[in-house]
Amino acid sequence: MTDKAENAKTFGALLAQAWENTPSFICSNDDYIYCLFPADDTKQKWVEASLTFPDGSLDKKEIDAPRATALLIEELKVLPTYGADTIVNTKGKLDTAAARLGSLT
């Protein structure tokens, strides 16, 4: 079984990929960090990944574009619960989210 530290390291790399790819969606709240981004330039395949706190569970899958759209809509539906400020849309928020990974090591 993969441990928390390894999951945090793997997710850190995914988080960096999500930040560098456009379009992408990243959110970070008390329960998890989530990212959705294209797997390549064709944007036909997407990567969806989440890391939960405090257990450090990592969920990563490659999905097709229509499924990515559906999952993005589902993720947006929970924003009223967590707040729109959980969307990672600045480098500062990205750094804060990435720093949380250290709590799992």
Rosetta silent file (secondary structure, phi, psi, omega in degrees, C-alpha in Angstrom):
SEQUENCE: MTDKAENAKTFGALLAQAWENTPSFICSNDDYIYCLFPADDTKQKWVEASLTFPDGSLDKKEIDAPRATALLIEELKVLPTYGADTIVNTKGKLDTAAARLGSLT
SCORE:     score description
SCORE:     0.000 S_00000001
   1 L     0.000  136.776 -179.323    0.000    0.000    0.000 S_00000001
   2 L   -73.807  140.288 -178.531    1.264    3.420   -0.909 S_00000001
   3 L   -92.554  169.956 -176.538    1.927    5.711    2.011 S_00000001
   4 H   -57.503  -44.221 -177.092    0.843    9.306    2.572 S_00000001
   5 H   -62.513  -41.961  178.647    4.246   10.801    1.801 S_00000001
   6 H   -66.713  -40.778  176.800    4.468    9.031   -1.546 S_00000001
   7 H   -61.768  -42.060  179.462    0.912   10.082   -2.418 S_00000001
   8 H   -62.355  -41.672  178.890    1.731   13.682   -1.488 S_00000001
   9 H   -64.824  -45.663  178.843    4.809   13.622   -3.727 S_00000001
  10 H   -61.434  -44.692 -178.961    2.857   12.115   -6.645 S_00000001
  11 H   -68.046  -34.037  176.733    0.046   14.612   -6.212 S_00000001
  12 H   -57.728  -41.216  177.558    2.516   17.498   -6.015 S_00000001
  13 H   -66.312  -40.279  178.018    3.719   16.609   -9.514 S_00000001
  14 H   -65.542  -39.550  178.339    0.119   16.398  -10.755 S_00000001
  15 H   -61.295  -42.842  177.998   -0.670   19.754   -9.176 S_00000001
  16 H   -63.789  -41.079  177.495    2.283   21.324  -10.994 S_00000001
  17 H   -62.447  -43.973 -179.515    1.108   19.785  -14.297 S_00000001
  18 H   -60.795  -40.146 -178.969   -2.403   21.115  -13.748 S_00000001
  19 H   -65.746  -36.186 -176.766   -1.060   24.616  -13.109 S_00000001
  20 H   -80.964  -19.492 -177.510    1.012   24.546  -16.308 S_00000001
  21 L   -96.883  143.247  177.091   -1.765   23.194  -18.556 S_00000001
  22 L  -126.268  134.263   -4.414   -4.609   25.231  -19.968 S_00000001
  23 L   -80.009  158.379  174.666   -7.441   24.797  -19.454 S_00000001
  24 L  -151.353  165.165  177.109   -7.333   23.282  -16.014 S_00000001
  25 E  -136.279  129.669  177.519   -9.281   23.407  -12.781 S_00000001
  26 E  -133.528  135.236  170.899   -7.778   23.226   -9.295 S_00000001
  27 E  -139.050  152.710 -178.265   -9.498   23.632   -5.971 S_00000001
  28 E  -139.246  121.577  176.721   -8.281   23.214   -2.422 S_00000001
  29 L  -133.955 -175.283 -176.141  -10.476   22.959    0.665 S_00000001
  30 L   -61.422  -28.928 -173.953  -10.179   21.474    4.141 S_00000001
  31 L   -92.097  -30.080 -175.257  -11.090   17.981    2.936 S_00000001
  32 E  -164.129  164.881  167.705   -9.164   17.611   -0.327 S_00000001
  33 E  -116.556  135.509 -174.297   -7.207   19.152   -3.183 S_00000001
  34 E  -129.214  141.449  173.740   -8.639   18.430   -6.630 S_00000001
  35 E  -143.435  148.768  179.336   -7.296   18.991  -10.126 S_00000001
  36 E  -141.557  123.026 -176.325   -8.542   18.361  -13.636 S_00000001
  37 E  -154.627  157.443  179.804   -6.363   19.034  -16.676 S_00000001
  38 E   -67.829  139.701 -179.433   -5.729   17.829  -20.242 S_00000001
  39 L   -77.070  -23.101  179.314   -3.377   14.862  -20.527 S_00000001
  40 L  -156.093 -178.385 -176.359   -1.961   16.101  -23.846 S_00000001
  41 L   -68.170  -20.522 -179.906   -2.298   18.807  -26.488 S_00000001
  42 L   -73.915  -21.884 -178.593   -5.227   17.090  -28.213 S_00000001
  43 L    60.371   23.631  176.333   -7.357   17.586  -25.084 S_00000001
  44 L   -86.106  -29.383  176.524   -9.118   14.297  -25.863 S_00000001
  45 E  -117.268  141.492 -178.374   -7.884   12.688  -22.636 S_00000001
  46 E  -126.785  155.544  174.658   -7.885   14.395  -19.265 S_00000001
  47 E  -108.128  127.456  172.705   -6.367   13.662  -15.867 S_00000001
  48 E  -115.487  130.066 -178.855   -8.573   13.911  -12.805 S_00000001
  49 E  -145.522  146.576  174.653   -6.845   13.645   -9.442 S_00000001
  50 E  -145.420  149.938  177.190   -7.628   14.316   -5.819 S_00000001
  51 E  -127.953  123.683 -177.116   -5.785   13.973   -2.547 S_00000001
  52 E   -97.684  153.171  179.125   -7.821   13.768    0.656 S_00000001
  53 L  -118.813  143.932    2.679   -6.905   15.014    4.112 S_00000001
  54 L   -93.833    2.736 -172.975   -5.910   13.858    6.644 S_00000001
  55 L   -77.360  -17.485  176.563   -5.647   10.272    5.374 S_00000001
  56 L    77.282   19.538  178.740   -3.586   11.093    2.272 S_00000001
  57 L   -69.757  133.757  179.714   -5.631    8.963   -0.135 S_00000001
  58 E  -111.684  131.195  175.122   -4.804    9.629   -3.773 S_00000001
  59 E  -125.330  121.724 -179.078   -7.285    9.066   -6.575 S_00000001
  60 E  -138.332  132.202  175.243   -6.038    9.544  -10.142 S_00000001
  61 E  -147.748  153.805  173.385   -7.618    8.538  -13.407 S_00000001
  62 E  -100.233  131.506 -174.874   -7.416    9.347  -17.090 S_00000001
  63 E  -133.449  166.182  177.409  -10.797   10.122  -18.624 S_00000001
  64 E   -84.638  168.298 -174.237  -12.209   11.320  -21.937 S_00000001
  65 H   -60.542  -45.147  178.928  -13.210   14.933  -22.597 S_00000001
  66 H   -60.478  -39.058  178.274  -16.996   14.521  -22.165 S_00000001
  67 H   -66.849  -37.231  177.797  -16.467   12.824  -18.789 S_00000001
  68 H   -61.108  -41.988  178.470  -14.068   15.602  -17.766 S_00000001
  69 H   -62.451  -45.066  179.490  -16.747   18.180  -18.500 S_00000001
  70 H   -61.959  -41.739  179.568  -19.296   16.244  -16.442 S_00000001
  71 H   -68.509  -35.318  176.237  -16.872   15.922  -13.518 S_00000001
  72 H   -62.647  -43.236  178.469  -16.047   19.618  -13.642 S_00000001
  73 H   -61.281  -42.974  177.841  -19.750   20.412  -13.397 S_00000001
  74 H   -61.586  -41.901  179.747  -20.069   18.088  -10.402 S_00000001
  75 H   -65.086  -38.961  179.279  -17.093   19.736   -8.715 S_00000001
  76 H   -65.760  -28.312  179.320  -18.559   23.190   -9.299 S_00000001
  77 H   -64.790  -26.446 -179.410  -21.776   22.085   -7.612 S_00000001
  78 L   -86.973   -5.496 -179.379  -19.957   21.710   -4.276 S_00000001
  79 H   -57.621  -37.602  177.086  -18.537   25.234   -4.371 S_00000001
  80 H   -59.952  -28.633  178.436  -21.455   26.664   -2.375 S_00000001
  81 H   -72.741  -45.016 -175.182  -20.484   24.260    0.415 S_00000001
  82 H   -95.892  -24.980 -179.613  -16.777   25.114    0.407 S_00000001
  83 L   100.556  142.215 -178.182  -16.822   28.629   -1.068 S_00000001
  84 H   -63.361  -21.044  179.753  -15.575   30.073   -4.329 S_00000001
  85 H   -71.217   -3.907  176.524  -12.338   31.118   -2.626 S_00000001
  86 H   -80.679  -11.563  177.273  -11.290   27.449   -2.707 S_00000001
  87 E   -70.435  128.372 -179.349  -10.605   27.759   -6.442 S_00000001
  88 L   -88.234  100.618 -176.098   -6.845   27.908   -6.986 S_00000001
  89 L  -127.078    9.170  175.133   -6.503   30.758   -9.464 S_00000001
  90 L  -136.473  159.889  178.136   -3.344   32.528   -8.318 S_00000001
  91 H   -62.426  -36.078  178.487    0.245   31.441   -7.741 S_00000001
  92 H   -61.862  -43.786  177.993   -0.165   32.306   -4.069 S_00000001
  93 H   -67.241  -35.801  176.237   -3.126   29.942   -3.707 S_00000001
  94 H   -62.861  -45.091  179.216   -1.193   27.262   -5.590 S_00000001
  95 H   -61.952  -39.024  177.635    1.735   27.649   -3.188 S_00000001
  96 H   -63.975  -44.789  179.282   -0.636   27.399   -0.212 S_00000001
  97 H   -63.570  -44.562 -179.451   -2.232   24.233   -1.605 S_00000001
  98 H   -63.887  -35.843  179.533    1.173   22.699   -2.350 S_00000001
  99 H   -64.579  -30.215  178.280    2.391   23.534    1.154 S_00000001
 100 H   -62.409  -26.546 -179.804   -0.494   21.474    2.585 S_00000001
 101 H   -60.843  -29.119 -179.756    1.083   18.392    1.032 S_00000001
 102 H   -63.921  -22.200  179.331    3.835   18.693    3.624 S_00000001
 103 H   -71.527  -11.703 -178.953    1.355   17.814    6.370 S_00000001
 104 H   -99.088   -0.795 -178.729    1.193   14.284    4.934 S_00000001
 105 L   -94.923    0.000    0.000    4.916   13.556    5.119 S_00000001
